[in-house]
């Protein structure tokens, strides 16, 4: 995946080592999230200096099974950093898909 400036002479910069889609910026612009090819939600730290951007190492956050029509977003980032995802549920009864909301996911990573 690459990032390119909206305007200006500089070219695109590579962000991910593999395929990535559905990029989302953290509200303050210091982190970029994207869905890696293995359905792993991934984060990259972003440091800016003038017009230049420097990207940190990729960090896997969590994986999910995205659902929805092609070309539609399967996740979003709330202003407070929480995620909402459209994900398939395994072993759900036919015709019934539960709604699961995961809150405080950073706290779960520390356990």
N, C-alpha and C positions, 0 to 999 in steps of 0.2 A: 504494500500500500504506500502511496506517496501523498505528500502535502505540497501544494503549490500556492503562491501568493495570489490574492484576488487581482491586485494591480502591481505593477513594478517589473523591473528587468530581471530579477533573480529567477532561477529555474526551480523545478520540483526537487523535493528531498525525500529520500526513502525513509519510511517510518518502521515498517514491519519487514521481517525476514521472509515471511510467507504471505500468502494471499490474505487480504483482510477486506471487510465490508462494513457498512453501516457505521461510519465514524461519528463520534459525538465528542464535542469539547466539554470539559468541565467548565462550570460557569465563570471561573476566574482565568481560564485559558492556560492553566499550569499543568493540565493533564489531558490526554487524548485517549478515548476509549474506542474500541472497535471489536467486531466479531471476527475472530480468526477462522480459518478454513475448517477447523475441527469443532466448530460451534463453541469455542472457548471465548468468553468475554475477556478481553485483554486490555491492559492499561499501559501507557507510556508517559513518563514525566516529560514536560516541555519547559525548557528554559529559553527565555528570549533576551537578546542583547541587541538593542537598536533594531535593525531590520532582519537580523539573523535569528533562526530558531535552532536549538540543539535538542535532540531527542535522547532520552535515557533508554535503558534496557527494557525490553518487553516483560510484563508481569502478567501471568495468568491469574484471573480473579475467580471465575467459576464457569462451568459449562452448563448448557441447557439445550433442549431440543426445540428450536424455534418453529412456530406455526404461523400460518397466514399466507396470503397470496404473494407470489413472487414480486419483488420490488417494493414491498411494504416493510416498514420498520418492525422489528421484533422486540426492540427494547428501547428505553429512554432513560435519561439521567435526570433526576429531580434536582432543583437548585441546592438542596442540602446534601447531595451526593448519593442518595439512595437510588436504586434501580427498580424499574418495573419492566417485566419481561412477559412476552406471549410465548408460552412453552407448552409442549405436549406433556400429558401426564400418562405415565405408564400404568397399566393394569386398572384403568378406570372402567367402570361398568359401561356397556354400550349406551351411547346417547347422553351420558352424564360426564361432564368435564368440571371438576371442582376448580374454584378460584383460590389460589394460594398466594398470599402476599408475604414476602420475606422482608422483615424490617430488621434494622440493626445488624445487617450482614457483616460489617467490619468486626463487630464484637464476636460473631461466630467464628471468624478466622483465627482469633486469638486463643480459642479453646483447643 
